[in-house]
Amino acid sequence: MDQSRSAAREAVAAVMSDDHNAENAQAALRAIIAWVVETSGTEGVADLASELASRLADMVKETAQDLGLLAADVLDILFLDLTEVISLQPGFGHLSERPTHHHEDHEESP
């Protein structure tokens, strides 16, 4: 496993490891990032970010396919600001009001 993939895995594991103490998780994550900076500099941080984004994109696409949704909508849900949830209509109505994203692998029903 290359360094950026290993660091990405460790970063995610650190954040997942302590659901009840976000401060501990953040401290572990910062230690991993500091190690990447120390050993590989900004290029290593860029590689880490690229690896994380690539893995996340794959998971979003897979989840969208499993749910029969567009990947862009799953991404919106993933990064939804929870303070906005209060103003949402049931069923995430705001997503259906957006212009439809066309994806070559997804055909829309008439």
NORSULFEN-V949323 format. One record per run of one state. SS is the DSSP state (A for helix, B for strand, O for the rest). FROM is the first residue (numbers start at 0). TO is the last residue. Records with the same first field share a line. If there is no record, write none. Layout:
# NORSULFEN-V949323
SS = FROM-TO + FROM-TO
This chain:
# NORSULFEN-V949323
O = 0-1 + 17-20 + 67-69 + 78-80 + 87-91 + 96-101 + 103-104 + 106-109
A = 2-16 + 21-66 + 70-77 + 81-86 + 92-95
B = 102-102 + 105-105
